[in-house]
Amino acid sequence: MLQHHRRTALATATAAALTGGLLTFAAAAPATAADSTVVPQADFNGDGKGDVAFSASGAYVNGKKEAGQLVVLYGTSTGISGAKRSTISQETSGVPGSAETGDAFGSDAAYADFNNDGYDDLAVTSMGEDVGSDADAGSVTLLWGSAQGLTGKSTMIADPAPYSHDKWGLYLAAGDFDGDGKADLAVSSTSTTVYVFKGGFSSTGKPGGTYTIKPPVVSGSYPLNLTAGDVNGDGRTDLVVDGYENRTEYGWNRNYWIPGTASGLSMASAKELRPGIITAIGDVNHDGYGDIVSGAPWETTIEDGTAVPYSGKGGKVWITYGTASGPGSATGITQDTAGVPGNAEKNDEFGSELDLGDINGDKYLDLVIGSPGEDISTHTDTGMVTVLYGSPSGISTSGAQSFAQSNPGVPGNDEKYDELGLDVKLDDVNGDGKADLIASSAENSGDGAVLYLPSDGKKITTSGDRMIMPSDAGVSTTGTPLFGANFGD
């Protein structure tokens, strides 16, 4: 059966559903049709440099355990640090509600310019929020971007079906699903129904309309992740839904591609994909179609109706290439694949997290893969991140890189249970047009940390890198804040 990836296990321990590696639609200018060849990045203050939003959903706020905070590190000419940032909770002026035990504010987030004012906004989940007598009802808040970035000015997106499910906003994905130039928002919960709020959001959070889709995940389960991106190159964003399929005894993991149409997401042409919880969408071979990259970090899965173990035992990354008719052929990569750094070993969780971006500016999107369960020397679960580069033939292992805290120049040291690669992201945070690498860890027994490794224009380098700690962003290390465990997408 599906083995939940490490970050989900941490989320269970802290009552925070942690997701990541999701690529979603965003624009520094008012939203336009989705582009499968470009990986968008958040720009909350409109300065042209990528900003990084992430969770500290286990953080204490005003003495409330696991009330949760959201941290935004703003891009500068020298990258990201704690010097230019926003730290937001439900105690921040303008944010609805108040910090309460177990709210897990910031547990998931998705960005886009929802109100078409030229600044990216952020939809944020508080998945443990109690609403009236409805325990763990969950809530979704829209934080509005501005010249000052995210300040707390916000509004809530009401649950259309309260009391019918829990954890409203469990997973979020943003995209222009109907191609009308306005950013839409897909929202899931503990039901199988996904709600889609059409773009044209007002300042009060009222959408341009609402509809639902019902992916074929097994009854009694719910989507495990949502990922948005244009796979078939038609200018409309598609949605990939992860879940348990309902045809076999155990309900193995499966992904479903749901295309965008002029009327929005349509189940009529949905296709089943290779397995994997964490999914990214972008054009790795520069052919104009978005490719679907899925991480399957467990040891055994279902392929073509048969349960099979992976030869390397340490996880697998599937790349499904986009075509004009949607998902096409697929290829798999493990740490046993020639040229991939490391050795595939049990519980490495290779593919637990991943993301796409153009590190060297060659228009072929590159791939970063997290392996938080990687053992290095005698250090159990110290973690590692791997970088593979795009090419005309797709993701290549030529020139592959790997980074651990034992690499020369990388801050810190390999230690047990650091779990570097807990989440990963590729964004241009210094404005040079090349994607930089950001990776989180469970440093210091779950306090968490965020590692910044810049691009030198050709590859990822340790020159100018830094480690951002909770104290750098005003986050308390009481309890287990899991600073950086989930990057917004």
QUITA-V369242 format. One record per backbone hydrogen bond with DSSP energy under -1.0 kcal/mol. NH is the residue of the N-H (numbers start at 0). CO is the residue of the C=O. If there is no record, write none. Layout:
# QUITA-V369242
NH|CO  NH|CO
This chain:
# QUITA-V369242
8|4  9|5  10|6  11|7  12|8  13|9  15|10  24|173  33|234  37|34  49|427  50|41  51|72  53|70  54|485  55|68  57|480  58|55  60|63  63|60  66|63  67|58  68|55  69|87  70|53  71|85  72|51  73|83  75|428  78|75  85|71  87|69  91|88  94|91  101|64  102|99  103|65  104|66  105|124  106|103  106|124  109|122  111|120  113|111  119|42  120|111  121|142  122|109  123|140  124|107  125|138  127|102  128|125  130|133  133|130  134|132  136|133  137|128  140|123  141|154  142|121  143|152  145|43  148|145  154|141  156|139  163|160  166|135  167|136  168|187  169|166  169|187  172|185  174|183  176|174  183|174  184|196  185|172  186|194  187|170  189|165  193|212  194|186  195|210  196|184  197|208  200|113  201|205  204|201  207|197  210|195  212|193  216|214  217|243  220|217  223|241  226|239  227|22  228|237  236|175  237|228  238|257  239|226  240|255  241|224  242|253  244|251  253|242  255|240  256|270  257|238  263|260  265|258  269|266  270|256  272|254  276|294  279|292  281|290  283|281  289|229  290|281  291|319  292|279  293|317  294|277  295|315  300|307  302|305  305|302  307|300  309|298  315|295  316|332  317|293  318|330  319|291  320|328  322|325  325|322  327|320  330|318  332|316  336|333  339|336  347|344  349|313  350|369  351|348  351|369  354|367  356|365  364|282  365|356  366|387  367|354  368|385  369|352  370|383  372|347  373|370  375|378  378|375  381|373  382|373  384|402  385|368  386|400  387|366  393|390  395|388  399|396  400|386  402|384  406|403  409|406  416|379  417|414  418|380  419|381  420|439  421|439  424|437  426|435  428|426  434|357  435|426  436|452  437|424  438|450  439|422  440|448  441|417  445|441  447|442  448|440  449|467  450|438  451|465  452|436  455|458  460|453  464|461  465|451  467|449  471|468  472|469  474|469  481|445  482|446  483|54  484|481  487|52  488|108
